[in-house]
Amino acid sequence: MPQGVAWVPVDEALALLRARLHAVTVPEDVPTAGAQGRILAAPVTARRSNPPRPNSAVDGYGFAHAATGDGVQRLPLVPGRAAAGQPFDGEVPPGQALRILTGAILPDGIDTVVLEEDCATDGQVVAFDGPVKRGINTRKAGEDVTEGATILPAGRRLTPADLALLSAVGVARVAVHRRLRVGVLSTGDELLPDPARDAAPHQIFDANRPMLLALIAAWGFEPVDLGHAPDDADVIAARLDHGARHADAILTSGGASAGDEDHVSRLLRERGTLSSWRIAVKPGRPLALALWGGVPVFGLPGNPVAALTCALVFARPALSLLAGAGWLDPQGFTVPAAFTKKKKAGRREFLRARLTEDGAAEVFASEGSGRISGLSWATGLVELPDEACAIAPGDPVRYIPYASFGIMSAG
């Protein structure tokens, strides 16, 4: 790496973000049915037990266990039946049985159910082999969840399964954090925001803004499109001012390095509060972490490969913290390498990768940050340590699937 620059290790930059940021979104009350993907602002307790009453786990015949014994059991049937939503109105006398269906509340006098397939009946008497275990094929009240129990913690992002649980225990509304608003600003004279227009030879289409806006939405946040700004410090400052008024955090792309036209890093250093802007990471060395008007700004590189990598590694856990969901570390897996690589010491490296049919990690043919097709080709990233290393096929490497970063891949 170039000498004379204070390079900040990846872990140090992450620790800095984690220590300095906190939840900024206020709670709001929403219907449970519409709370998918929302982040709980408070723990949730069960309003009702699940199941609320003892019930049958199978279709069969129910009776009092104390009235049975060894050998063939023959019990007269009580007229009627018990079904889910159609409880039996009465008590089953000892030594008699009742037809009962799955989910039906156990009537008084029943503590055991024999599976229908294990019985024979003529409609008047039911016969089955004893002995049977007391309580078999029944569910106890509250065996899943008891009334008043804490079922979901604050900070949890609600899933469809969570909505089922909440509904089952009678929770109709939940307190959640307001959706985090994240602004996205692209900068650069070379960028053409509209891909439908004809580009001049010196222009390129803006790939970062649609990518980052989609990424924000995929993470369950509210994207705020701050548009595209040319390499003009006053225009960029005005866009950042607008973003600070309308968003809880801002992602910029481009202008984060130290060149003549890298206005983002200069503005954040001169007018904002720049925490760090040289992270020892590849791709993505020019990365600015700062505050603008009290709003966190992540100055991402202009290169789409580096921009996405830095957004996944740095912005995602930080935005999760701001949103009230706590810090998120991506889950990685140790898999064999299907590539050869010699790496120098000094920077954490992230390689675009996907798994082979044998479960080994292969990497994209080119490490060039301009190869945007590699982002689509990959299903995750291979993370290489800060230290020097030599990877040979079969060596263990850490593979982090895109899903661990909260996004889906085509693979």
C-alpha positions in Angstrom: 0.0 0.0 0.0 1.2 3.6 -0.5 3.3 4.9 2.3 2.7 8.0 4.4 -1.1 7.4 4.7 -2.9 6.4 7.9 -4.7 3.2 6.8 -7.5 2.1 9.1 -8.0 -1.6 9.4 -11.4 -3.0 8.5 -12.1 -4.3 12.1 -11.1 -0.9 13.5 -13.4 1.0 11.2 -16.3 -1.4 12.0 -15.7 -1.0 15.7 -15.7 2.7 15.3 -19.1 2.7 13.6 -20.5 0.3 16.2 -19.4 2.4 19.1 -20.5 5.8 17.7 -23.9 5.0 16.1 -27.2 4.3 17.8 -30.8 3.9 16.8 -32.3 7.1 15.4 -35.8 6.0 14.4 -38.9 6.6 16.7 -41.5 3.9 17.4 -44.8 3.7 15.8 -47.8 1.4 16.2 -48.8 -0.8 13.2 -51.2 -3.7 12.5 -49.5 -7.1 12.9 -50.8 -8.1 9.4 -48.8 -5.3 7.8 -45.6 -5.6 9.9 -43.6 -7.8 7.6 -40.0 -6.7 7.6 -40.5 -4.1 10.3 -38.2 -3.9 13.4 -39.7 -4.3 16.8 -39.3 -1.3 19.1 -40.3 -3.2 22.2 -40.5 -6.8 23.3 -43.8 -8.5 22.6 -45.7 -10.7 25.1 -48.4 -13.3 24.3 -51.9 -12.1 25.0 -53.1 -15.7 24.9 -51.6 -19.2 25.3 -51.0 -21.4 22.3 -52.8 -23.7 22.3 -55.3 -21.9 24.5 -56.9 -25.2 25.7 -55.8 -28.9 25.7 -56.7 -30.4 22.3 -56.3 -33.5 20.2 -53.2 -33.9 17.9 -54.9 -36.5 15.7 -58.2 -37.8 14.4 -59.2 -40.7 16.7 -61.1 -41.6 19.9 -60.7 -39.9 23.2 -61.3 -41.3 26.7 -60.0 -41.2 30.3 -56.8 -43.2 30.6 -57.6 -44.5 34.1 -60.4 -46.6 32.7 -58.2 -48.6 30.4 -55.7 -51.4 30.9 -53.8 -54.3 29.2 -55.1 -56.3 26.2 -58.0 -55.4 23.9 -60.0 -52.4 25.1 -63.6 -52.0 24.2 -65.3 -48.7 25.1 -68.9 -47.7 24.3 -69.1 -44.5 22.3 -70.8 -41.4 23.5 -73.1 -39.9 20.9 -71.7 -36.9 19.1 -68.1 -35.8 18.4 -65.6 -33.1 19.1 -64.0 -31.1 16.2 -61.9 -28.0 15.8 -64.2 -25.0 16.2 -67.0 -27.4 17.3 -66.4 -28.4 20.9 -68.3 -31.2 22.5 -70.9 -29.9 24.9 -70.8 -32.3 27.8 -68.6 -34.7 29.8 -67.4 -38.1 28.7 -68.0 -40.6 31.5 -65.2 -42.9 32.7 -65.0 -46.1 30.6 -66.6 -44.5 27.5 -65.0 -42.8 24.5 -65.8 -40.0 22.1 -65.0 -39.5 18.4 -62.6 -36.5 18.3 -60.8 -34.7 15.4 -57.5 -33.0 15.1 -57.4 -29.6 16.9 -60.6 -30.2 18.9 -60.6 -29.1 22.6 -60.5 -32.1 24.9 -63.9 -32.4 26.6 -64.1 -33.0 30.3 -63.4 -36.7 31.0 -60.8 -37.1 28.2 -57.0 -37.1 28.7 -55.9 -39.6 26.1 -56.6 -40.1 22.4 -56.0 -43.2 20.2 -55.2 -42.7 16.6 -58.1 -43.6 14.3 -56.0 -46.0 12.3 -55.3 -48.0 15.5 -59.0 -48.6 16.3 -61.9 -50.7 15.0 -65.5 -49.5 15.5 -69.0 -50.5 14.6 -70.3 -47.0 15.5 -71.4 -48.1 18.9 -68.2 -49.4 20.4 -64.5 -48.6 19.7 -61.8 -51.3 20.2 -58.1 -50.9 20.4 -55.1 -52.7 21.9 -53.9 -51.7 25.4 -52.0 -50.6 27.2 -51.7 -47.0 25.9 -49.7 -44.2 27.3 -51.6 -41.6 29.3 -51.9 -38.3 27.4 -50.8 -39.8 24.1 -51.8 -37.8 21.0 -52.9 -34.7 23.0 -51.5 -31.2 23.3 -51.4 -29.4 26.6 -52.6 -25.8 26.9 -49.7 -23.4 26.5 -47.3 -26.1 25.6 -46.1 -23.9 22.7 -46.5 -20.4 24.3 -48.0 -19.4 27.6 -50.0 -16.2 28.2 -47.8 -13.3 29.3 -44.5 -14.9 28.0 -42.1 -12.8 26.0 -42.3 -14.2 22.5 -40.2 -11.8 20.4 -37.4 -9.3 21.5 -37.0 -5.7 20.7 -34.8 -5.2 17.6 -36.1 -8.2 15.8 -36.9 -7.8 12.1 -40.3 -9.5 11.7 -40.6 -12.4 9.3 -43.8 -14.1 7.9 -43.3 -16.8 10.6 -43.3 -14.1 13.3 -46.5 -12.7 12.0 -48.0 -16.2 12.4 -46.8 -16.4 15.9 -48.1 -13.0 16.8 -51.5 -13.7 15.4 -51.7 -17.1 17.1 -51.3 -15.5 20.5 -53.7 -12.6 19.9 -51.3 -9.7 19.2 -53.1 -7.5 16.7 -50.7 -4.5 16.8 -47.0 -4.1 17.4 -44.7 -1.2 18.2 -42.0 -1.0 15.5 -39.3 1.5 14.6 -40.2 3.9 11.8 -38.5 2.8 8.6 -35.0 4.1 8.3 -34.7 6.7 5.5 -31.5 6.3 3.5 -30.5 8.9 0.9 -28.5 7.8 -2.2 -26.4 10.4 -4.1 -24.2 9.7 -7.2 -21.5 12.2 -8.1 -19.3 12.7 -11.2 -19.2 14.7 -14.4 -18.8 11.4 -16.4 -22.1 9.9 -15.2 -25.2 9.9 -17.3 -28.2 9.2 -15.0 -30.6 8.1 -17.7 -29.6 4.8 -19.4 -32.2 5.6 -22.1 -30.2 8.5 -23.4 -27.3 8.3 -25.9 -24.0 8.5 -24.1 -21.1 10.6 -25.4 -17.7 8.9 -25.6 -16.6 10.5 -22.3 -19.7 9.5 -20.4 -20.8 6.3 -18.6 -24.2 5.3 -17.3 -24.8 5.6 -13.6 -24.8 2.0 -12.3 -24.4 2.8 -8.6 -27.6 4.8 -7.9 -30.1 2.1 -9.1 -28.0 -0.6 -7.4 -27.8 1.2 -4.1 -31.5 2.3 -4.1 -32.5 -1.3 -4.7 -30.1 -2.5 -2.0 -31.7 -0.1 0.5 -35.1 -1.3 -0.3 -34.0 -5.0 -0.1 -32.8 -4.3 3.5 -36.2 -3.0 4.4 -35.4 0.7 4.6 -36.9 3.6 2.8 -34.8 4.7 -0.2 -34.5 8.5 -0.7 -33.2 9.3 -4.2 -31.0 12.3 -4.0 -30.2 12.1 -7.7 -26.9 12.8 -9.5 -24.6 15.7 -8.9 -21.8 16.9 -11.1 -18.2 17.4 -9.8 -19.2 20.8 -8.3 -18.6 21.2 -4.6 -21.5 23.7 -4.1 -24.0 21.4 -5.9 -22.8 18.4 -3.9 -23.1 20.3 -0.6 -26.6 21.4 -1.5 -27.6 17.8 -2.2 -26.0 16.7 1.1 -27.9 19.4 3.0 -31.1 18.2 1.4 -30.3 14.6 2.3 -29.6 15.6 5.9 -33.1 17.1 6.1 -34.9 14.2 4.6 -32.9 11.1 5.5 -31.5 9.4 8.5 -28.3 8.3 6.7 -26.7 9.0 3.3 -24.8 6.9 0.9 -22.7 8.7 -1.7 -20.8 7.2 -4.5 -17.8 8.7 -6.2 -15.5 11.6 -5.1 -14.3 9.7 -2.0 -10.6 9.6 -3.0 -8.0 12.5 -3.0 -8.1 13.7 -6.6 -8.7 17.2 -7.8 -12.4 16.4 -8.5 -13.0 14.2 -5.4 -15.2 16.8 -3.8 -17.1 14.5 -1.5 -14.1 13.6 0.8 -13.0 17.2 0.8 -16.4 18.5 1.7 -16.8 15.9 4.5 -13.4 16.9 5.8 -13.9 20.7 5.6 -17.5 21.1 6.4 -18.6 17.8 8.0 -17.1 15.6 10.6 -14.8 13.1 8.8 -14.1 10.0 11.0 -12.1 8.0 8.5 -11.5 8.0 4.8 -8.7 5.5 4.1 -9.8 2.0 4.9 -7.4 -0.9 4.4 -9.9 -2.9 2.2 -9.9 -4.1 -1.4 -11.9 -3.2 -3.3 -12.9 0.1 -1.8 -9.8 1.8 -0.5 -11.3 5.4 -0.8 -14.1 5.1 1.7 -15.3 8.1 3.7 -17.2 7.7 7.0 -18.5 11.0 8.3 -21.3 13.1 9.7 -23.0 15.9 7.7 -25.4 18.0 9.7 -25.5 15.2 12.3 -26.5 12.6 9.7 -24.1 9.7 9.0 -22.6 9.7 5.5 -20.9 6.7 3.9 -18.8 8.0 1.1 -18.5 5.0 -1.2 -16.1 4.6 -4.1 -17.4 5.4 -7.5 -16.5 2.0 -8.9 -19.7 -0.2 -8.7 -17.8 -3.3 -7.5 -16.1 -1.4 -4.7 -19.3 0.5 -4.0 -21.3 -2.6 -3.5 -18.6 -4.4 -1.5 -18.2 -1.4 0.9 -22.0 -1.1 1.2 -22.3 -4.7 2.2 -19.3 -4.7 4.6 -19.7 -1.3 6.2 -23.1 0.3 5.5 -25.3 -2.7 6.2 -24.4 -3.3 9.8 -24.3 0.4 10.5 -27.7 1.1 9.0 -29.1 -1.9 10.9 -27.9 -0.3 14.1 -29.4 3.1 13.1 -32.7 1.3 12.3 -33.0 -0.3 15.7 -32.2 -3.8 14.7 -28.7 -3.9 16.3 -25.4 -4.6 14.7 -25.4 -7.4 12.1 -22.3 -9.5 11.4 -22.6 -11.6 8.2 -22.6 -15.3 8.6 -19.7 -16.9 6.7 -18.9 -20.5 6.0 -15.5 -22.3 5.6 -15.4 -24.0 2.3 -12.5 -25.3 0.1 -11.0 -22.9 -2.4 -11.4 -23.6 -6.1 -8.8 -21.0 -7.1 -5.2 -20.0 -6.6 -4.3 -16.6 -5.1 -1.2 -14.9 -3.6 -2.1 -11.9 -1.4 0.2 -9.3 0.1 -0.2 -8.1 3.7 -2.0 -4.9 4.6 -5.5 -5.0 3.3 -8.6 -7.1 3.9 -9.7 -8.4 0.5 -13.2 -9.5 -0.8 -13.4 -11.5 -3.9 -16.5 -12.0 -6.0 -17.2 -15.7 -5.7 -19.8 -18.5 -6.1 -19.9 -22.1 -5.1 -19.3 -25.0 -7.5 -21.5 -28.1 -7.5 -18.9 -29.7 -5.1 -19.3 -26.8 -2.6 -16.0 -25.2 -3.4 -15.6 -21.4 -3.8 -14.6 -20.2 -7.3 -13.8 -16.6 -7.9 -14.5 -14.3 -10.8 -11.8 -14.5 -13.5 -10.8 -10.8 -13.1 -10.3 -8.9 -9.9 -10.7 -5.6 -11.8 -13.1 -3.3 -10.0 -14.5 -2.2 -13.4 -15.9 -5.7 -14.1 -19.5 -5.1 -13.1 -20.6 -8.4 -14.6 -18.7 -10.1 -11.8 -21.3 -8.8 -9.3 -24.1 -10.5 -11.2 -22.0 -13.7 -11.8 -21.2 -14.0 -8.0 -23.5 -15.4 -5.3 -21.3 -14.1 -2.5 -17.8 -12.9 -1.4 -14.7 -14.7 -0.3 -13.0 -12.8 2.5 -9.3 -13.0 2.8 -7.5 -11.8 6.0 -5.4 -8.7 6.4 -2.2 -10.8 6.6 -0.3 -12.1 3.6 -1.6 -15.5 2.4 -1.2 -18.0 -0.4 -4.4 -19.9 -1.4 -4.2 -23.1 -3.3 -7.1 -25.3 -4.5 -8.6 -27.2 -1.6 -7.4 -24.7 1.1 -10.1 -23.5 3.5 -11.5 -20.0 2.8 -14.3 -18.0 4.3 -17.2 -17.7 1.9 -20.0 -15.2 2.7 -23.1 -15.7 0.6 -25.0 -12.6 -0.6 -28.0 -13.9 1.5 -25.8 -13.3 4.7 -25.7 -9.6 3.6 -29.4 -9.5 3.3 -29.7 -9.7 -0.5 -30.7 -12.5 -2.8 -28.6 -13.8 -5.7 -29.7 -15.4 -8.9 -27.7 -18.5 -8.1 
